[in-house]
């Protein structure tokens, strides 16, 4: 099924390339092959080399016939007769046309509210890798064939691994073309994977305009400001999703590494929450500062070497282990700091870096009561992703991407699955079985060669 999906994707890609070239627009054109006309003498009716061919003038003959020839001027001078002013007919003024006003449509917003978003189901969602359950009756010598265990046959050569995939919410990050400096103007939105709805209000980011990223919003993004970048769909208006997976991941790491790491100057670490607005306690900020939107775009590590040795020693262990990175987080200098300064009659409360609502609203730079401190952040793993190396990015659920979670998706109330039956542990055992079968085959090959040589010498 994976190979059929890959061939179908390649066919659609080639068809799209051919359609973009627009060769059909030149299909009706032809080249005049009458090369002997230039050698004819002028008295024999030879045509001027600059005169177009008759075949090229054929479609325009009908247009020439439709044009009426101008009337020949008469030899006598035409005298124009002008009526006197008294004999000029006077027309009555036309009555004004009354137009009926169209009734205003009511509940217009209500009808557009249920309109599906164009970003709905646009992520490339991986299918759960279906692996054969572990059976003690299988032998490592002459047991299953390659691929019968559920793992792809070309696992070592035709796939790219993403590990560790962090715990979080799958989403799309979309940037828009807005007026203003990149990094200060609110040009970025986060869309949910299934419905394409906006998860948080539009915010500024260092990403260039007209960019679409497949991301995972960290489960603790309010505290660490991290959003994990999984794949690149579009970058600065250029479709990167049509490229193969290794190039997309390389492009992702290269372009994200070029972005500035400075925080937006208008960031406010004490955003108003709906709960505080409903209770009317807008003057009291939360105890700990939080990120109002993600600020760190962190790429997820990828592995192009998916050999059995690399899967056994590097990829699978990293997929189940925690990842530790260091980012700058806001920390209050003094929690008891609450300074009110009277500037020209304006009561400005600098606890949150924003004036009190009684005066006016403005967003300053990082508040004086806040300092950015590097802190180690631990990211919890969720599993392993496998991408077909030759496949391009396609929206929706695709067999060209496989998902191997650490824990299975059991219904609530079910018994806890044993460790060796968890999807990632089962994947690791099947990889080790393939590796052990290969080592046994390599160890048996010299003995078989020696036995065949003994038979030939005895004969």
RONULUM-300470 format. One record per atom (N, C-alpha, C): residue in three letters; x, y, z. Coordinates in steps of 0.05 Angstrom, whole numbers, plus 5000, padded with zeros to 4 digits. Layout:
// RONULUM-300470
alaXYZ/...
//
This chain:
// RONULUM-300470
unk501749765000/unk500050005000/unk501750255000/unk504050245015/unk505850475015/unk506950524988/unk507750314974/unk508950354947/unk506850454927/unk504450374929/unk502350474912/unk501850774917/unk501850844943/unk501451124950/unk503751294940/unk506251194942/unk508551334933/unk508451374902/unk507751164887/unk507551184858/unk505451374850/unk503151374864/unk501051564857/unk501851844863/unk503351884884/unk504352154890/unk506352244869/unk508052074860/unk509952144839/unk508552214813/unk506452064807/unk504852114783/unk503552394784/unk502352454807/unk501052714810/unk503152944809/unk505452894820/unk507553094819/unk508453154790/unk508852934775/unk509752974747/unk507553104730/unk505053044736/unk502853164722/unk502653464729/unk503153534753/unk503053814761/unk505353974748/unk507653844747/unk509953984733/unk509354034704/unk508153834691/unk507553874663/unk505454084658/unk503454094676/unk501454304674/unk502554584679/unk504454604697/unk505654864703/unk507354964679/unk508454784663/unk509954874640/unk508254994618/unk505654924617/unk503655034598/unk504554994569/unk505254744563/unk505954684535/unk503454694517/unk501054664528/unk498654664511/unk498254934497/unk499255144508/unk498855404496/unk500355434469/unk502355264465/unk503955274440/unk503355044421/unk501254894427/unk500654654411/unk499654734383/unk498254964380/unk497055034355/unk499055184337/unk501355244347/unk503355394331/unk504755204311/unk505455304288/unk506855144268/unk508955314254/unk510955194243/unk513155324229/unk512755294199/unk513055514184/unk512755504155/unk515055364143/unk514455144128/unk516554984116/unk517055064087/unk515755274077/unk516055354049/unk518755504046/unk520955344046/unk523555464045/unk524355534016/unk522955423996/unk523755473968/unk522655743958/unk520855873974/unk519756123965/unk521756353964/unk523856323980/unk525856543980/unk527556533955/unk527656303941/unk529456273918/unk528056353892/unk525356413893/unk523856483869/unk524656763861/unk524756823834/unk525157103826/unk522857273831/unk523257533832/unk521157723838/unk518957723817/unk519757683791/unk517657693771/unk515857453771/unk516757233784/unk515056993785/unk513356993810/unk513157203823/unk511257223847/unk512657143872/unk515257173874/unk516657123899/unk515757303921/unk515357203945/unk514357353967/unk516657483983/unk515957693995/unk517957834013/unk518557664037/unk521057624045/unk521557454068/unk520357564094/unk519657824094/unk518357934118/unk515257894118/unk514157804095/unk511257764094/unk510557514108/unk508557514125/unk507757274140/unk506557064122/unk506656814130/unk505556594114/unk502556614113/unk501356504091/unk498456504088/unk497056344109/unk498456134118/unk497155974139/unk496856124165/unk498756304170/unk498556464194/unk496456684192/unk495656774167/unk493656984164/unk490856864162/unk490656604159/unk488056474156/unk486056544177/unk486756524203/unk484756574224/unk483756864224/unk485157054211/unk484457334213/unk482957434188/unk482557254169/unk481057344144/unk478257414151/unk476957254167/unk474157314174/unk473957584189/unk475957654204/unk475857904218/unk476158144199/unk477758104178/unk478058314158/unk475558364142/unk474058154138/unk471558184122/unk469458324137/unk469458304163/unk467458434179/unk467758744180/unk470158844174/unk470659134175/unk469559254150/unk467659444152/unk466559574129/unk468459784118/unk468559784091/unk470259984078/unk469060264081/unk470760464085/unk469660734088/unk468560834061/unk466360994064/unk465061104040/unk466861304025/unk466761283999/unk468461453982/unk467461743984/unk469161933987/unk468262213989/unk467162303962/unk465062473963/unk463862583939/unk465462813928/unk465162853902/unk466763073890/unk465763343898/unk463063363903/unk461963623911/unk462263663941/unk462463913948/unk462763973976/unk460063943990/unk460063784012/unk457563734027/unk457063974045/unk454464074045/unk453664294061/unk452064194085/unk452864264108/unk451464174132/unk449364374139/unk446864284143/unk444664454149/unk444264444179/unk444164684191/unk443864704220/unk441164824225/unk439564694243/unk436964794250/unk437165044267/unk435265224264/unk435265464282/unk434665374310/unk435265564328/unk434965494356/unk432065454363/unk430265604350/unk427365584356/unk426165314347/unk427465184327/unk426364934317/unk427664694330/unk429564734348/unk430764504361/unk428864384381/unk428264124379/unk426364004398/unk427563994426/unk425764064445/unk426664064473/unk425463814486/unk427163664498/unk426363414512/unk425763474541/unk423763344551/unk423063374579/unk425063234597/unk425663354620/unk427663224638/unk426662954647/unk428362764647/unk427662494655/unk427162494685/unk425062334692/unk424362314720/unk426462154734/unk427162234759/unk429262084774/unk428361794779/unk430261614776/unk429761334780/unk429961264810/unk427961164821/unk427961094849/unk428660794852/unk430660754868/unk431660474872/unk430760384900/unk429860154900/unk429060034926/unk431459944941/unk431460014966/unk433659924983/unk433459634990/unk435659494988/unk435559214994/unk435559175024/unk433958985033/unk433858945062/unk436458835072/unk437258925095/unk439758835107/unk439558545116/unk441658405110/unk441758125118/unk442458105148/unk440957955161/unk441457915190/unk442857655194/unk444257645216/unk445757395224/unk447757315202/unk449057515190/unk451057455170/unk453457315182/unk454357415205/unk456657295218/unk456057005227/unk453556955234/unk452856695243/unk453156485222/unk452556565196/unk452956375175/unk455856325168/unk457556525170/unk460356485165/unk461856355188/unk460656345211/unk462056225234/unk462455925230/unk460555795218/unk460755505214/unk462155435188/unk463155635174/unk464555575149/unk467155435154/unk467655215141/unk470155065147/unk472655235139/unk474755205155/unk477155355150/unk478855215128/unk480255375113/unk481955255092/unk484355115104/unk484955155130/unk487155025143/unk486354765157/unk483854685154/unk482854445167/unk484154195154/unk485154025171/unk486353765163/unk488453805141/unk490253985145/unk492454035126/unk495153935135/unk495253815159/unk497653685168/unk497953405156/unk500453325151/unk500953055142/unk500952875167/unk498652745171/unk498252585195/unk499052295190/unk500852195207/unk501951925203/unk499951705212/unk500151485198/unk498551245206/unk500051095228/unk498550965245/unk499850795266/unk501050545253/unk503650505258/unk505050275246/unk503950015258/unk502849845241/unk501749595250/unk503849385249/unk504749295272/unk506849095275/unk505648835285/unk506848605277/unk506048345286/unk506748315315/unk504948195331/unk505548155359/unk507747955363/unk509047985385/unk511347805391/unk510347525397/unk511547325383/unk510847045387/unk513346885393/unk513546745415/unk515946585421/unk516446365402/unk514446275387/unk514846065368/unk516446145344/unk516746395339/unk518346485316/unk521246435322/unk522646345302/unk525446285305/unk527046505291/unk529346575302/unk530946775290/unk532446665266/unk532546395263/unk534046275241/unk532346275215/unk530146135218/unk528446095194/unk525646185199/unk525346405212/unk522646505220/unk521346665198/unk520446905205/unk519047075187/unk520947185165/unk519747245142/unk521247385122/unk521247685128/unk523147825115/unk523348115118/unk520748245110/unk519548405127/unk517048535121/unk514648405132/unk514748145138/unk512348005149/unk511948085178/unk513948205191/unk513548285219/unk512248555222/unk511548685200/unk510248935200/unk512049175195/unk514649135198/unk516549355192/unk516849385162/unk517349615152/unk517749655123/unk520149485113/unk519949385089/unk522149225078/unk524549395073/unk524049645064/unk526349825058/unk526850015081/unk526649915106/unk526950085129/unk529650215131/unk531750075121/unk534450175124/unk535250375102/unk533750375080/unk534550545057/unk532550745048/unk529950705054/unk527950875043/unk526351045063/unk527451075087/unk525951215108/unk527751415122/unk526351615135/unk527651815152/unk526251805179/unk527851805200/unk526651785227/unk526752055241/unk524552115256/unk524352355273/unk524152265302/unk526152335318/unk526052255346/unk527952435362/unk527052495387/unk524552425399/unk522252625393/unk519952525386/unk517652695382/unk516552785409/unk516353045414/unk515553135441/unk512553115445/unk511853125470/unk508953125478/unk507853405473/unk505553425460/unk504353685455/unk502053665436/unk501253885425/unk498853905408/unk499753965380/unk498853795361/unk499653835333/unk498154075322/unk499554235306/unk498354485296/unk499954575271/unk498954785259/unk500254925236/unk500855205245/unk503255295239/unk504055575243/unk504055715216/unk502455925214/unk502056065189/unk502756365193/unk504456465176/unk505156755177/unk503856895153/unk503157145157/unk501757305137/unk503457555129/unk502757665107/unk504057905097/unk502758145111/unk504258275128/unk503258505143/unk505258735141/unk504158975146/unk505859215146/unk507259235172/unk509859285172/unk511359305196/unk513959135194/unk515559165214/unk518059015215/unk517558735225/unk518858545212/unk518658265220/unk519758225248/unk518258105265/unk518958065293/unk517558255312/unk516358465302/unk514958655318/unk511958665311/unk511358625285/unk508558635276/unk507258355281/unk504758355289/unk503358105294/unk502557985267/unk504157785258/unk503657665232/unk503457365233/unk503257245256/unk503356955259/unk500856855273/unk499756635263/unk497456495276/unk498156205278/unk496856075298/unk497155785303/unk494455665298/unk494355465280/unk491855335272/unk491855055282/unk489554965291/unk489254695301/unk489354495277/unk490154255283/unk490554055261/unk487853975248/unk485853915264/unk483453795253/unk481554005241/unk480954225256/unk478954415247/unk480254665234/unk482754705239/unk484154945228/unk483355205242/unk482355185266/unk481655425281/unk484055545295/unk483955805300/unk486155945313/unk486155875342/unk488555795352/unk488755715380/unk489355945398/unk490956135389/unk491556375405/unk491356615387/unk491056865397/unk490957095380/unk493557135364/unk493357285343/unk495757335325/unk497957475341/unk500457385336/unk502757485351/unk505157525333/unk507057685341/unk509457725325/unk511457485328/unk512957435307/unk514857215307/unk517157295288/unk519457175290/unk521657225271/unk521357085245/unk519256925241/unk518956785216/unk518356975193/unk519256915169/unk518657095146/unk515757065138/unk514557255124/unk511757235116/unk511357015096/unk508856935093/unk508056725074/unk509456465080/unk509556385105/unk510856135114/unk508855965128/unk509055695123/unk507255505136/unk509055285147/unk508855235173/unk510455025186/unk508554825200/unk509354575198/unk507954365213/unk509354335240/unk507954395261/unk509154415288/unk507654255309/unk508854235332/unk507754125356/unk508054325378/unk505754425388/unk505854615410/unk506454475436/unk508554565449/unk509454425473/unk507254435494/unk507154215510/unk505154205531/unk505454415552/unk507954515556/unk508454725576/unk509454975563/unk508255055540/unk509255285526/unk508855545541/unk506955555559/unk506555795575/unk508855845593/unk510255635601/unk512555675619/unk515255685605/unk515455555582/unk518055555568/unk517955695541/unk515655755530/unk515455905505/unk516355745481/unk516255475482/unk517355305460/unk515155205443/unk515555205417/unk513955065397/unk515854905380/unk515354645376/unk517154465362/unk516354455333/unk518354505315/unk517854505287/unk518354225276/unk516354105264/unk516553835254/unk517353825224/unk515953995208/unk516353985179/unk515854265168/unk516754305143/unk516354555129/unk514554505105/unk512354655103/unk510554645080/unk511154865061/unk511555105071/unk512155335053/unk513955525069/unk515755645054/unk517655835066/unk517856075048/unk516956305058/unk517156565044/unk515756545017/unk513456405016/unk511956374992/unk512856154973/unk514956014979/unk515955804963/unk515055534974/unk513955364957/unk512855104965/unk515154914970/unk515854854995/unk517854665002/unk516654385005/unk514054375009/unk512754115012/unk512953934988/unk513554044964/unk513853874941/unk516453724940/unk518353794958/unk520953674958/unk520853414975/unk522953254973/unk523153014988/unk523753065017/unk523252865034/unk523452905063/unk526252985072/unk528452855064/unk531052945074/unk531653235068/unk530953325044/unk531453605037/unk529753795054/unk527253725060/unk525453895076/unk526653925104/unk527553715116/unk528653725143/unk531253885144/unk532953855123/unk535354015122/unk534654305118/unk532754375102/unk531954645098/unk530854765124/unk529254605138/unk528154695164/unk530354775183/unk532354595187/unk534454655207/unk536154895198/unk536654915171/unk538355135161/unk536955405165/unk534455425157/unk532955675158/unk532355755186/unk531655565203/unk531055645231/unk533555725246/unk535855625238/unk538355705250/unk539155995242/unk538056095221/unk538656375212/unk536856585225/unk534756495239/unk532956695251/unk534156825275/unk533557075280/unk534557215304/unk533257095329/unk534857075350/unk533956955375/unk532957165396/unk532557415387/unk531657615406/unk528657605410/unk527857665434/unk524957675440/unk523657925428/unk521157915421/unk519758155411/unk519858375432/unk520258625424/unk520458845444/unk517758905457/unk515558815446/unk512958885457/unk511758655473/unk513358465481/unk512258225495/unk511358305523/unk509158195532/unk508058245559/unk507857975573/unk509357935594/unk509457675607/unk507257645628/unk505457845630/unk503157825648/unk500557865631/unk499957685613/unk497557715597/unk495057675614/unk492957815605/unk490357785619/unk489057515611/unk488157375631/unk486857125626/unk483857165627/unk482256995613/unk479357035613/unk478257015641/unk479556865659/unk478456835686/unk478757105701/unk481057235698/unk481457485712/unk479657705701/unk479157705674/unk477457905663/unk474557865672/unk473657615675/unk470957565684/unk470557655713/unk472657615730/unk472357685758/unk472857975763/unk474058115743/unk474558405747/unk477158465761/unk478858255766/unk481358295780/unk483558345759/unk483258555744/unk485258605723/unk487758755734/unk487458865758/unk489759015769/unk491858825781/unk491058585788/unk492858395801/unk493958205780/unk496558215774/unk497658035755/unk498057755767/unk498457545751/unk498957275762/unk501557275778/unk501857065793/unk504157045811/unk506757015795/unk506756835775/unk509156785759/unk508756895731/unk510857015720/unk510557105692/unk510356865673/unk508856905651/unk508456695631/unk508756815603/unk509456635584/unk509656725556/unk506856755545/unk506256985532/unk503657015520/unk503256865494/unk505456795482/unk505456645457/unk508156505453/unk508456305437/unk511056175433/unk513056355420/unk515456345430/unk517656515420/unk520056355410/unk520356105418/unk522555935410/unk521555725391/unk522555725366/unk521855535346/unk524155325345/unk523555095357/unk525654895362/unk525254665342/unk527154605324/unk526854375306/unk527154105321/unk525653915312/unk525853645324/unk528053495309/unk529853355323/unk532053215310/unk531053005290/unk532452975268/unk531852775248/unk534352605242/unk533852365232/unk536052175227/unk535652055199/unk537552105182/unk537451985155/unk538651705154/unk540351645173/unk541551375175/unk539651195191/unk538051035178/unk536150855191/unk536950565188/unk539550515189/unk540450235189/unk539650095214/unk539749835215/unk538849685238/unk540649745262/unk543249785257/unk545049855279/unk544450135290/unk543850325273/unk543150595282/unk540450595296/unk538550445287/unk535950435300/unk536250305328/unk537850105330/unk538149955355/unk539750125376/unk541750265367/unk543550395386/unk543050685390/unk541750825370/unk541551115372/unk538651205371/unk537151135350/unk534551255345/unk532451165366/unk532150905370/unk530150815389/unk530750905417/unk533250885427/unk533750995454/unk533151295457/unk533751445436/unk533151735437/unk530151785436/unk528651615423/unk525751655421/unk524351615448/unk525551465466/unk524251415492/unk525551575514/unk527551735508/unk528951885529/unk528152175529/unk528452305552/unk527852585554/unk529952755541/unk529152995532/unk530953175518/unk531253425535/unk533653505540/unk534253735557/unk535453955540/unk534354195541/unk535454435527/unk535354665547/unk536654885539/unk536855125555/unk535655355540/unk533655485552/unk532355725541/unk532255935562/unk531756175554/unk531456405573/unk528456425580/unk527956435605/unk525156455615/unk525056705633/unk522656825635/unk522357065652/unk522156995681/unk523657135697/unk523657095726/unk523457365740/unk521657395759/unk521457655773/unk523857715790/unk524857955788/unk527158035804/unk526558025834/unk524158135841/unk523358145869/unk520358105869/unk519257885879/unk516357845878/unk514858055894/unk516158175914/unk514758375930/unk514958655918/unk516358675894/unk516658935882/unk514059025870/unk513159255880/unk510659375869/unk511059675872/unk511959805851/unk512660085851/unk510660235834/unk509460435846/unk507660615831/unk508960885828/unk509260985804/unk510561235798/unk508561415785/unk508461665795/unk506661865785/unk508162035764/unk507461995739/unk508762145717/unk506562325704/unk506562575712/unk504662755700/unk501862695706/unk501362585729/unk498562515737/unk497662245727/unk499562085714/unk498761825705/unk499861615725/unk498061475736/unk498761275756/unk499561015741/unk502160965740/unk503260745725/unk504260525744/unk503160285741/unk503960065758/unk505959895743/unk508359875752/unk510459735738/unk510759445747/unk508859345762/unk509059065769/unk508858885744/unk507158955725/unk506858795701/unk508058935677/unk509259175680/unk510359315658/unk508259455641/unk505759455650/unk503559575635/unk502059765654/unk501260005645/unk499760185662/unk497060065670/unk496060165692/unk493560065702/unk491260135683/unk489159975681/unk487060035662/unk485660305666/unk485960425690/unk484660675695/unk485860905679/unk488260875669/unk489561085654/unk489261035624/unk491060885612/unk490960815584/unk492460555580/unk492360445557/unk493560185551/unk495860215533/unk498160125540/unk500460115523/unk502159875531/unk503759775512/unk505459545517/unk508359635515/unk509759625537/unk512559715537/unk514359485531/unk516959535533/unk518859315530/unk518859145555/unk520758965557/unk520758785580/unk520658945606/unk518858865623/unk518359025648/unk520859045665/unk521159265679/unk523459285696/unk523559075718/unk521158965726/unk521158775747/unk521658485737/unk522358455711/unk522758195699/unk525558185688/unk526857955692/unk529457905680/unk529357625667/unk530857605644/unk530957355630/unk533357195639/unk532856955648/unk534856785660/unk534956515645/unk537356425636/unk537556165624/unk536855945644/unk535155755634/unk534255545651/unk534055285635/unk534855055647/unk534554795632/unk531654715631/unk530854625608/unk528054535604/unk528154245596/unk526454085608/unk526253805602/unk523753755585/unk524153635562/unk521953575543/unk521353285544/unk518853215549/unk517952945552/unk517652815524/unk518552575519/unk518252445493/unk515552315490/unk514752285465/unk512152155459/unk512351925440/unk514551905424/unk514851675407/unk516751735384/unk516351585362/unk518051585339/unk516351615314/unk517251795295/unk515951835270/unk517751735247/unk516651605227/unk518051505204/unk516851635179/unk518451755162/unk517551875137/unk518851725114/unk517351685093/unk518451575068/unk520351785056/unk522751705050/unk524751905041/unk524052035015/unk522951884996/unk522351994970/unk519652134968/unk518052134990/unk515452254989/unk515452544995/unk513652684983/unk513252974988/unk511153005009/unk510753255018/unk508853315039/unk506053315027/unk504153175040/unk501453175031/unk499553195055/unk497453355053/unk495553385075/unk493953135080/unk492953115105/unk491252895113/unk492852655122/unk491352445129/unk492652195137/unk493952055114/unk496451985117/unk498051875094/unk499451625103/unk499451415086/unk501051175092/unk504051215088/unk504851445077/unk507651495073/unk509051595098/unk507651605120/unk508751675146/unk507651485167/unk509351385185/unk508551185205/unk509251295232/unk507451235251/unk507751335279/unk508051095297/unk510151105314/unk510650895334/unk510751035362/unk508551035377/unk508451165403/unk509850995424/unk510551135446/unk511750985468/unk509650815482/unk507350925487/unk505150775499/unk502850755479/unk501350535482/unk499050495464/unk496750665472/unk494750675454/unk492350825458/unk490150635467/unk490050585493/unk488150395505/unk485750545515/unk483350425513/unk480950555524/unk481150595554/unk479750785564/unk479850835594/unk478750595608/unk480050515630/unk479250285646/unk480550025638/unk482150025616/unk483449785608/unk485949735625/unk486749485626/unk489049405641/unk491549525629/unk493549585646/unk495949705637/unk497549505619/unk498449595597/unk499849425578/unk502649375589/unk503549125586/unk506249065595/unk508349205578/unk510649225590/unk512749385577/unk513549275550/unk513849005548/unk514748895523/unk512548905501/unk510148975508/unk507948985488/unk507349275480/unk508749475490/unk508349745482/unk509449775453/unk508249965437/unk509049975409/unk511950025404/unk513150225419/unk516050275414/unk517750045423/unk517049915446/unk518649685455/unk518349455435/unk515949415424/unk515649205404/unk517249265379/unk517249515371/unk518849595348/unk521749545352/unk522749595376/unk525549545383/unk526149245382/unk524349085391/unk524848795391/unk524948685363/unk523148785346/unk523148695318/unk525648785303/unk526649015309/unk529149115297/unk531448935307/unk531548865332/unk533648695342/unk533448415330/unk531048315325/unk530748055313/unk531948055284/unk531348265269/unk532448285242/unk535448305244/unk536548455262/unk539348475265/unk540648215273/unk539448065291/unk540547815299/unk540347605276/unk538247615261/unk538047435238/unk540147495217/unk540747745213/unk542847815194/unk545647725204/unk546147755230/unk548747675241/unk549047375238/unk546947225243/unk547146935240/unk547546855211/unk546247005193/unk546646935164/unk549546995156/unk550747215166/unk553447275159/unk555447075171/unk554846975196/unk556546775208/unk556346505194/unk554046445183/unk553646195169/unk554846195141/unk555146425129/unk556046435101/unk558946325098/unk560946385115/unk563546265111/unk563545955114/unk561945855132/unk561845565136/unk560645435111/unk558645555099/unk557445445075/unk559445455052/unk561045675051/unk563045695029/unk565245485033/unk566145425058/unk568145225063/unk567144945056/unk564544895063/unk563444635057/unk563244585027/unk562444795012/unk562344754983/unk565044714971/unk567144844982/unk569844804971/unk570844524978/unk570144415001/unk570944145008/unk569643934989/unk567143994982/unk565743804964/unk567043814937/unk567744054927/unk568944064901/unk571743934900/unk573343974922/unk575943844923/unk575743544925/unk573743434939/unk573443154941/unk572543024915/unk571043174899/unk570243064874/unk572543064854/
//
